[in-house]
């Protein structure tokens, strides 16, 4: 989930804790929500999977909330090399929140990382239909195009993404992916 985790992590906790007064008083849910986040310095991926799974099993969630928890768990499944579990969670997350450019971007990045370039391209294109100026899927799509041999098209996407956010190279490099 590359740099987006910095922006989305607190949203998950806030969304869960503001969902109802019973939740706001739940120390257990707050603890689980925090440990489910895929942020630097949090627990191991195994611990995050356990926390996300506990939330999904024990708390009523709105569809977008469940989608966010599933995406967090999918990221951790990927870290554990449980690719079919990650794919299932990403797919379910997008069923729950089919208009989320962030979820399409995250699943696209997952596909890019595991070498499923056609699937990555579909997801990045879906994200860009929803949010045409979203630099992450634009940069990811540029990498896909380059890897598929469309160098000019890929370079155009990379340049457009860099124009929107000049940190794209560093963000993707930290995540282990570069053009």
Steps between C-alpha positions, in 0.01 A plus 500: 500500500790736447486851645121504513519326836611825663184670379253219546607334823349758735186507284437134575531551873290815496236345278474197722498695824249757377261235369304495821526590864537134599804475275649824627503351851655174389864488601526160335384628161732799525794272577407263219450786255840644577676165471316420173656803329775444245715783623869511567588399852186294559495134588602212279289408201380192690381722788329737256321208333379379839377849598324564170339154516377568853336824388333329204372217720382702799382846397225619266652712227365715222603372156772762449640429848509127436666565164775705668564230763512233228747708298721537807484127560568429132819708519611294799407173327722608212786561743449146630504368139139385538414629154166324453379638835619848400325474164176386666504793744575756229221355285253508789605854592421618148164321506419693816631835373509484119552874453822525699794614295718425801397135508553461125841661539595270787389187317680625189818540702456148639471366145801704389711363785418139417548549127137483386535791262168469316308492828704795631423696185125434533500614863709809434272595210195454725655725765574765239143494364382591850782746576690607185755710690593238760880472464548154654306296242635724225858424606420130549341483157811661354712224651262237361518651151880506513514138616262402221724674244301822440784731599357828364162443660664401828729802503202728432315359802808524722554862399134588561510336843824678592341829400214432743731379778877528470557230763366212290839346421600498867162366614506208259871434561432469877231247415752301295369593154665724245454569129 
